[in-house]
Amino acid sequence: MSTPVPSLELNDGHRIPAVGLGTAGMRRDAGVQAIVSALRGGYRLLDTALRYRNEREVGEALAASVVPRDEVVVTTKLRGRHHGADAARRGLELSLANLGLDRIDLYLIHWPLPRIDRYVETWRSMIAMRDEGLIRSIGVSNFTPTHLDRLERETGVVPAVNQVELHPHLPQRGQREYHAAHGIVTESWSPLGRGRVLRDHPVITDIAARHGVTPTQTVLRWHHELGSVVIPKSRNPQRQRENLDLFAFSLDDDEVAAISALETGRRLWWSNPDRHHEF
Ligand SMILES: NC(=O)c1ccc[n+]([C@@H]2O[C@H](COP(=O)([O-])OP(=O)(O)OC[C@H]3O[C@@H](n4cnc5c(N)ncnc54)[C@H](OP(=O)(O)O)[C@@H]3O)[C@@H](O)[C@H]2O)c1
């Protein structure tokens, strides 16, 4: 039995678990089974997006699981084609129908898309839908401090969460400092950097050996020490449990600094928020 997963308080008073399951690519029956297995193993935060085309699978897994609906924080995201006041409402309705739910617990604008410049009106629509009870907490993803400043200046409402690319190669120091100063919880996407490079790095394997944990647990615990929520993806029940079991050890300041020093500044793909476009 692993140590319980702590939760973090959001600026709207709600809480989210420090570890969730990334579900991108989990589709069809195998996808449902992977999500059911995560819920059985103790996950209480699920991360999907309309764009992943697996909201139905997430809904099916929730319905099939014995875990009470209210214990799970379901996150989904508004895609590019739903930027704009009316379109945002259509996007939410589509996600609710796909998931088979009457409320989204955490709804994020997936990308800011500054070229089409509709994220402020989209945000106003999200605020209204939250006030109607269709969404519990509202947040964003891939927003830089410039985009976040504008939301606050023009609407007075600060996102509860900003989900950004964050891993030891991209520790996002400035972005995290901005979040801390404005009461925004940071959520790390691709927290493992998606591959073997980090798992095999001697800085990480040495720290892992010192604590008797795996390299993956070391990287995930580093995120926790930085104050960030993690959503690692694994389809494998054993690795899912491993990724949740982060709370019986901790890293000291020197270990955190050594991992942060692996920064290369390189993003995993063409994911610069000022330029990335998605529909
Ligand atoms: N907001 C955004 O724009 C955005 C963008 C990208 C991703 N995301 C979210 O972030 C989530 C996670 O990101 P990601 O899927 O890109 O990458 P990731 O979580 O960094 O890495 C996933 C990879 O690591 C492997 N893995 C997981 N746990 C492991 C362990 N304990 N030991 C060894 N290997 C392990 C998985 O393989 P196995 O399945 O074989 O275990 C998978 O290949 C996504 O699912 C999605 O929900 C959001």
The ligand as a Tripos MOL2 file, in Angstrom:
@<TRIPOS>MOLECULE
LIG
   48    52     1     0     0
SMALL
NO_CHARGES

@<TRIPOS>ATOM
      1 N1         -1.8490   20.5590  -22.3610 N.am      1 LIG1
      2 C1         -1.1080   20.1270  -23.3640 C.2       1 LIG1
      3 O1         -0.8990   20.8140  -24.3650 O.2       1 LIG1
      4 C2         -0.5250   18.7300  -23.2790 C.ar      1 LIG1
      5 C3          0.4520   18.3250  -24.2010 C.ar      1 LIG1
      6 C4          0.9990   17.0380  -24.0830 C.ar      1 LIG1
      7 C5          0.5650   16.1910  -23.0570 C.ar      1 LIG1
      8 N2         -0.4310   16.6100  -22.1950 N.ar      1 LIG1
      9 C6         -0.9310   15.7240  -21.0840 C.3       1 LIG1
     10 O2          0.1900   15.2260  -20.3540 O.3       1 LIG1
     11 C7          0.0680   13.7910  -20.2490 C.3       1 LIG1
     12 C8          1.4140   13.1360  -20.0700 C.3       1 LIG1
     13 O3          2.3110   13.5170  -21.0920 O.3       1 LIG1
     14 P1          2.9340   12.4920  -22.1670 P.3       1 LIG1
     15 O4          2.0140   11.3540  -22.3280 O.co2     1 LIG1
     16 O5          3.2860   13.3050  -23.3490 O.co2     1 LIG1
     17 O6          4.3410   12.0690  -21.5540 O.3       1 LIG1
     18 P2          4.9330   11.4960  -20.1730 P.3       1 LIG1
     19 O7          3.8610   11.2700  -19.1750 O.co2     1 LIG1
     20 O8          6.0390   12.4030  -19.8480 O.co2     1 LIG1
     21 O9          5.5610   10.1030  -20.6500 O.3       1 LIG1
     22 C9          4.7630    9.0220  -21.0270 C.3       1 LIG1
     23 C10         5.6750    7.8540  -21.4290 C.3       1 LIG1
     24 O10         6.4340    7.4280  -20.2820 O.3       1 LIG1
     25 C11         6.2470    6.0230  -20.0900 C.3       1 LIG1
     26 N3          6.1860    5.7860  -18.6340 N.ar      1 LIG1
     27 C12         5.2500    6.2490  -17.7790 C.ar      1 LIG1
     28 N4          5.5100    5.8520  -16.5180 N.ar      1 LIG1
     29 C13         6.6450    5.0980  -16.5890 C.ar      1 LIG1
     30 C14         7.4170    4.4110  -15.6060 C.ar      1 LIG1
     31 N5          7.0610    4.4140  -14.3100 N.pl3     1 LIG1
     32 N6          8.5250    3.7510  -16.0290 N.ar      1 LIG1
     33 C15         8.8820    3.7370  -17.3320 C.ar      1 LIG1
     34 N7          8.1800    4.3820  -18.2960 N.ar      1 LIG1
     35 C16         7.0700    5.0600  -17.9300 C.ar      1 LIG1
     36 C17         4.9430    5.6650  -20.7560 C.3       1 LIG1
     37 O11         4.9660    4.3390  -21.2430 O.3       1 LIG1
     38 P3          3.9580    3.1640  -20.7150 P.3       1 LIG1
     39 O12         2.5380    3.5970  -21.0740 O.co2     1 LIG1
     40 O13         4.4120    1.9840  -21.4840 O.co2     1 LIG1
     41 O14         4.1490    3.0240  -19.2400 O.co2     1 LIG1
     42 C18         4.8960    6.6690  -21.9160 C.3       1 LIG1
     43 O15         5.6170    6.1660  -23.0240 O.3       1 LIG1
     44 C19        -0.6730   13.4150  -21.5480 C.3       1 LIG1
     45 O16        -1.2340   12.1370  -21.4960 O.3       1 LIG1
     46 C20        -1.7090   14.5160  -21.6100 C.3       1 LIG1
     47 O17        -2.7850   14.1900  -20.7120 O.3       1 LIG1
     48 C21        -0.9620   17.8710  -22.2840 C.ar      1 LIG1
@<TRIPOS>BOND
     1     1     2 1
     2     2     3 2
     3     2     4 1
     4     4     5 ar
     5     4    48 ar
     6     5     6 ar
     7     6     7 ar
     8     7     8 ar
     9     8     9 1
    10     8    48 ar
    11     9    10 1
    12     9    46 1
    13    10    11 1
    14    11    12 1
    15    11    44 1
    16    12    13 1
    17    13    14 1
    18    14    15 2
    19    14    16 1
    20    14    17 1
    21    17    18 1
    22    18    19 2
    23    18    20 1
    24    18    21 1
    25    21    22 1
    26    22    23 1
    27    23    24 1
    28    23    42 1
    29    24    25 1
    30    25    26 1
    31    25    36 1
    32    26    27 ar
    33    26    35 ar
    34    27    28 ar
    35    28    29 ar
    36    29    30 ar
    37    29    35 ar
    38    30    31 1
    39    30    32 ar
    40    32    33 ar
    41    33    34 ar
    42    34    35 ar
    43    36    37 1
    44    36    42 1
    45    37    38 1
    46    38    39 2
    47    38    40 1
    48    38    41 1
    49    42    43 1
    50    44    45 1
    51    44    46 1
    52    46    47 1
@<TRIPOS>SUBSTRUCTURE
     1 LIG1         1 GROUP 0 **** ****
